[in-house]
Amino acid sequence: MKTIRITHTNGDINEAPLTPRVICEAEEHAQARKWAAGDASRIRQAYYMAYLAEKFAKLTTADYDAWLDGVDVDGVEIKGTETNAGNPTD
């Protein structure tokens, strides 16, 4: 499973699972707020997804604005390995 690694301005580093629930809720949040589609708002979407990952993993109780103020600008990194299913026609 992929995880998202978040570095906070106070030096704390957390890793949280990047679950389908996190991804879907981040997408719904972006659509409800009429954020630009696709890459046009990818930075905002990445930070919100990181926030949800920490929230669902019970690593933060802060609201989004307070959380965002405490995240390092380069503090969001998606980690994990992709399984390569290969070519299904081989």
Steps between C-alpha positions, in 0.01 A plus 500: 500500500617849427557739785531873513784651700437843651774721645381771735674831563576391858704206366241228565467246219193280465411227254138410438333251266383640168175304494224510240286686757765774530531535123123502438423749777775731376352482150147568629629796703669646190187457289270651763722807522531522122877470500649475153502151355809286454844653531365854528455461877728203570694676778183590689365149448825339618502700823133428568556129435794504744281674758227238464754217523628636833147571623370150420813344656428709814833683468338847510200664659566841345263653250633521144610865512694454825652176368604667174676778692715236672613299197840550340475628142682188375336286764272270301644191336312195373687178567438138415551247233284423206452138417567431137236263371685464174339472164176301535530383139838327552 
